[in-house]
Amino acid sequence: MKWTTENNKLKKVFTFKDFTEAFGFMTKVAIVAEKMNHHPTWTNTWNQVTFELSTHDAGNIVTEKDRKLAEEIDKLV
């Protein structure tokens, strides 16, 4: 599944084998996001992690920061 743009947000859902795998993925994303100083809006329900990326200090729109974070997130799967 590709990232989609909806309501000025990049969105994507990742599905994993179980909660532990999903949580491990979230931990990896947290480290990358902190290094980039660009923190996602995300949720986790059992084996799924859902992202909505936008740049808050740019007026909650999709910017290059969001695209770069999305690329890095994809590399972690």
Secondary structure as GFF3:
##gff-version 3
##sequence-region A 1 77
A	DSSP	beta_strand	4	6	.	.	.	ID=ss1
A	DSSP	beta_strand	9	15	.	.	.	ID=ss2
A	DSSP	alpha_helix	19	36	.	.	.	ID=ss3
A	DSSP	beta_strand	41	45	.	.	.	ID=ss4
A	DSSP	beta_strand	48	53	.	.	.	ID=ss5
A	DSSP	three_ten_helix	56	58	.	.	.	ID=ss6
A	DSSP	alpha_helix	64	75	.	.	.	ID=ss7
###
